[in-house]
Amino acid sequence: MEPSLIELKNVSKTYSTAAGDFAALKNVNLKINAGEFVGIVGKSGAGKSTLLNMINGVDLLTEGEVIVNDGGGGISVHRMTEDQRALWRGRNMGVVYQSFQLLPMLTLVENITLPMDLSENFKPRESRDRAMQLLQMVELEEHADKLPAFISGGQQQRVAIARALANDPAILAADEPTGSLDSLTADHIFEVFEHLVTDQGKTIVMVTHDLGLTSRFSRSIKIVDGELAGEVDSDEPKIDKTIRRRRK
Amino acid sequence: MKTPRTRPTNDTVRNTAASSDAMIQLHGVVKRFSNAAGEFTVLKGVDLAIKRGEFVSIVGKSGSGKSTLLNMVTGIDHPSDGQVVVNGTDIYTGMTESQRSNWRGRNLGIVFQFFQLLPMLTLLENVMLPMDYVDMYDFDERPARAMELLKLVGLEKFANKLPILVSTGQQQLAAIARAMACDPPLLIADEPTGNLDTRSADTIIQLFEHFVSLGKTIVMVTHDPSLTSRTHRNIILSDGELINETIAISLPQLRHRHMLEFTKLVEERMYQPHETIISRNESVGYFFMIRRGEVEVILQDKKKRENVISRLSNGEFFGEMELLRGGKSIANVRAGSGPVEVLALPRADFIRVMNESPITAEAVAKIVQKRLDKHRVADYRSASR
């Protein structure tokens, strides 16, 4: 059997505060397969974002191990040095947050080109072409040379997603990416995510506090007080739960 | 009384005229947008000069044109008409978009309400980014310079953290450090504290004050009165037009639309040192606001000796007592030892707006009462009525 794309083994995260230690994650075991669109749901403070930060290596774990099997064998995310992890993240993981974080002084196409220029994965000419393709995917190619201030919040978030995909990562980690958008705009973001999963074989792990969204995921994992509380059933899955890996 | 020299006025136009030391000059800037509902004019011929080293806030209601005005200065948007000169460069004439982008990188730091840090880069890397982008400073120098800036904003401990792991206040501080990366002479900030708690907001304003003390120019759009009180100048936009700053300082309780109305109605008058502005026992036809200089209010005692009972300077007003209470002037008002510039508003317009704006009328009445109490001036008119 092929190993899972992402595997968390006995992951715990404890924060030290003035009031004493606080266990944000308690012995979490989780496997995510390639091509899944996984929702991590739960209340505010339950540990959703902490869990995501363990997977993308943004934050450090206290105990356990996170293994990502992408390409050449398994990588133990937290056993790399900070620099190695940053490099690995830049190439393998796209991140999208609630607030949009586009650079205001760069055009949309320049915002997307930036991660490619930083990683030096692409030649300058290629990176521009690729940025235009990504803008086309999120249906914003006609705005390529505009600055972020001149497009709507929903459009900015689509650009942020395009930027997250710049280095063609296998995994997209999204933390409340629709949190500040109206439902119609949020729906558009979901369409982009669904396209990425079904047509491009990406794996998406998305944190949300909105239980109404569970039907959009191929799998929803509930987290309560730092512990996994099982999977949430959805009545009408929008994506075939048996999506096979189509990644190259 | 001599006929004073009068002319239509707008303080900001005047500043423009003598502006070799100006960091920002807008001349007749018009911005029109077209949409399905038709054409909409957001800026209606704005003239504005901001000097080097000034700390300026721009306020106005939502939709008054504040952000559009900032976008004219940053070169992010284009005016439909008019000219914008920033740090000596006419930014919309003869520059391509990419030249403007490079110019912006070297001359402007920009800070927005939402911080726009790149989530995959550490704070240190985020601060280095503009230096990489416009290729300023030696490659090897950049990390040390970025660290210096992080130290300045108190974040050196977090230099290697990703933005998501620090607080929103700290993210904004890092965004400010990044805005200053290429040591720009001008910092533009759009609601920089809009998303922050009071304490974080205060830290940011202190930081801005520090930059101003180093000679930087800062222009900031804000809704927060606790910030506007700390800037050198407060520019108010109302419906795409600038309000005369002297009016805004003299009558801060007025609604913006009344301030704008006054802006269009006042005439500027200049008086030589010691020149009479109002004579005792004369009917007063104007409400006066002092733009520059000092005026003396003089009463005669029983032996007809002149006593200077009050000296008023910029931001203060006179003539209101006669307008509100009727009758002739009880005092002489004249220019002090230097020249004086005042704005004169016709009596009828002043009375009408006071009737429409009870808050302002009350505030003016309080000042009148205070002046009467302070100088124990018996207002003989009220006794005789």
HADDOCK unambig.tbl for C-alpha pairs under 7 A between the chains (distance, minus, plus):
assign (segid A and resid 58 and name CA) (segid B and resid 162 and name CA) 6.87 0.50 0.50
assign (segid A and resid 90 and name CA) (segid B and resid 120 and name CA) 6.88 0.50 0.50
assign (segid A and resid 100 and name CA) (segid B and resid 116 and name CA) 6.64 0.50 0.50
assign (segid A and resid 101 and name CA) (segid B and resid 115 and name CA) 6.33 0.50 0.50
assign (segid A and resid 101 and name CA) (segid B and resid 116 and name CA) 3.39 0.50 0.50
assign (segid A and resid 101 and name CA) (segid B and resid 117 and name CA) 5.40 0.50 0.50
assign (segid A and resid 101 and name CA) (segid B and resid 118 and name CA) 5.98 0.50 0.50
assign (segid A and resid 102 and name CA) (segid B and resid 116 and name CA) 5.20 0.50 0.50
assign (segid A and resid 103 and name CA) (segid B and resid 116 and name CA) 5.44 0.50 0.50
